[in-house]
Amino acid sequence: MLNRKIRDLGVTAITIVTAAGLVALGATGSSATTTAAASPGHAQAAAASVVRPGHAGPGCPDSMRVWVPSVSTVSARDPEAVAPPDVSAATRVAYGAHVAHLLSDRKVRWLSTIDCKAGARSTAGAEKPAQYTGNWSGYASTAGHFTEASMRWAVPAITIPRAHVTTTVSVWPGIGTGQTSKDSLIQAGTTSDNISFGPFRINLRYLWWEIVPQNPFQIIINNFPISTKDKILVDVSYDAKSHNAMFLICDFTSGICGMQTTRVNGSSGGTAEWIVERNTIFGTSGYPPLSDFGNEAITQAGAVQTANGLSVGNTIGGLSSYYPIIMRCNGVVLATPDPHVTSSGSFTVHWKNRGPSGQCRTT
C-alpha cells in the first residue's frame, strides 16, 4: 500500500524516515533508476552546432517539445546553438545569448527525453502586487516587458518536524501573474515535501514546470531526479510571436540540463517573481504548513525585458522597481527575505515558522 501511494505521487527521489529513525533511499519507478547522467540515450552531444528535437515522453502535454543542443560546452560565440527553433528569429538570438551567458562556457549534458507526470501541487497566482502573502516569500517586480526570469539555488535541506505533519516548500522564478489565460504565470523550479503516511515520513524532491492557470498542477519532470543541496539553475521565457514558453532547467551538481517548449495562451510579462512558496498539496484547499528549509540562498536572480525589439538583461537590483514579499498568515510570519538584494542579484529567504495551515489572512 505504501509503495503504491509513493508511485502515485509521481516523484523520482525519496527518503523514507521510519518511526525508529531508520532512513532508506528509494526510487519510484523505472525512470528513477536510470538518470540522464548514467544513460547515453538521455544525455548526448554532437559536433555540429544545431538544436535537434528530442522526445517528450508519457504524460507530457501535446504541445510540449524537447530540444537537444548539440554543443556540450555553451559559448556566447554561437547563441543560436542553444536556442529552440520553434520560436521567432529575434527571440532565438536573444534567448540563445542569454542562455550562453547563464551557462558561461560550462560543460553540460542535455536530456534528449523528458517524461512527465501531473503532480498533486499547484501554485496560486499573485492576487496583486503585495508585500505580504499567505504563500510566497522572496522578491517580485512590476517593471514590465518581462520575457525571461532566472535564478540559481540549492535544493533545500528540510528539517523534519517531530510531529507527524505534512509540510512543503517550492523554489522558483517566474513571469506573469496567472490571473487570466491571457496573462499566464510561467514558472519552473523544485519542490521538497515532507509527507506523513501513518508511522512513515517521506521526503520528496523533484523538478517541475507549470503554467497558471493553463495547467491545474505542476508538471513533474519524472526522469530528472535531484538530491538535497544540488545546485539548480532555472530560466523561464516567453515568446509572444510564437506563443511558446521556454524552460531551461539545469542541475549543475549532476551536470545535466533539459530544454523544452510548450504552447501558452498568453502572458503579459508585466511581472517577474523569484519565490520560495508553500503551495497547495494533494488537491486540498488552503495551504499546508511550510517545510523548515532554514535559510535559502537565491543567487544571480534576474530577468530580461524586451521592448521595441531590444532585449536587456538585469539582475533584480538593476530593475527600475522591485519589492520584497513576506509570507504571513493570520498574523504569523512564516518566511521573510533579506531587506536588500545585492548588485549580483543575491538574497536569502529565512524560514521563521511552519505557520497556520488552511486559509490565510495576510494582515
Order of alpha helices (4+ residues) and beta strands (2+ residues): alpha-beta-beta-alpha-beta-beta-beta-beta-alpha-beta-beta-beta-beta-beta-beta-beta-beta-beta-beta-beta-beta-beta-beta-beta-beta-beta-beta-beta-beta-beta
